[in-house]
């Protein structure tokens, strides 16, 4: 790949065109049209109502909470809230779809056009259009690996409310697609409308990928179904783009088809040919009247919205002088933002220097330790207030940055506060200039040849002297004091 937007082939550059359909499971205690539970991980077929099982005579009843969650999400993605929407029957047969149709929304969705602004690694931004958000019920789950000859059906998921969020084909790289899903996930988690747990299937992505010569019309696309991680999303897109370019450059044609991503091999494989779009024979569900919303209710929901990631990022940059990169990481997850803001409140000094140092330690040391132990921030053994206490000790000069790493490791192991560990293990920084000067004099006395060489112009030896002083003080001497006193002593001698 020669740059972010083009694949370089033997016949020149190819442009990648990507559109995403994100299926986000609505956070609600009951399903979209029944009172059955939505709790994850229950025994198979224990959360199925007569409505979910499509028993004769059963009528769907809309769940108001699911509607509110869809509106909230629509507002979060800058979407147009339609005060009138219609539920349709999407007809197709599958073993885990008892009714033989899915209740969805086709031509009149609850949310119309919107957009998301995404940030890329080089600091640039792009606006990705959103076509629509519509509500629909999920299908059940077919299980094919429990028996050599039979498949099993679990209907627990059948009828669970989904928000399908359809983007415009505006993305031109796997980086952009990953940034879009990451941003969308952070928004729904902030809003509390979807938990975003891709590993549990509560957020899944269908990826439409095609390639074309720059400036030409769209090529034939392949759809990659049910990608369940951002990492796999990027891998699937890159593989599929390379596959299509290779076929076209050999004179072949791309077949419109549905494919699956094999995460073990990092490849996509055919699932079914899709020469023409399915005729789902949509028609308005006769059991559900049009969904009519009151503008005052939508406005009430708008006013109850929490601070969204973009607004929080702007505030953190303005209030604390954080760089855009650090602020983006902090607001990327709701838990991270909450931890950071709790730690800021616990700092003795909230000057930009202190808050920046806190951000660095959170992103560097805390995240690094969590990754090594495969833990989430919720399982972090260092509470936010304790991390703030460590930063206070550094800012006040009680310990150096180097000693702080040792203190941090002990905090991680014990859960104790920094101040207690510093006292217990005698880790206080030596700031007494008289004591430091005495050590410096001994080091210079023990290395007369080095002193001569330094005075003869070998300036790099200054680092050697600093190292020796720090060694003699077991790393406890204040680095600032050592540098100042050592330079003064060498320049005078």
Secondary structure, 3 states (H helix, E strand, C coil): CCCCCEEEECCEEEEEEEEEEEEEECCCCECCCCCCECCCCCCCCCCCCCCCCCCCCCCCCCCHHHHHHHHHHHHHCCCCECCEECCEEEECCCCCCCCCEEEECCCCCCECCEEEEEECCCCCEEEEEEEEEEEEECCCEEECCCCCCCCEEECCCCCCEEEEEEECCCECCHHHHHHHHHHHHHHHHHHCCCCCCHHHCCEEEEEEEEEECCCCCCCCCEEEEEECCHHHHHHHHHHHHHHHHHHHHCCCCCCCEEEEEECCCCEEEEEEECCCCCCCCCEECCCCCCEECCHHHHHHHHHCCCCCHHHHHHHHHHHHCCCHHHHHHHHCCHHHHHHHHHHHHHCCCCCHHHHHHHHHHHHHHHHHHHHHCCCCHHHCCCCHHHHHHHHHHHHCCCCCHHHHHHHHHHHHHHCCCHHHHHHHCCCCCECCHHHHHHHHHHHHHHCHHHHHHHHCCCCCHHHHHHHHHHHHCCCCECHHHHHHHHHHHHHHC
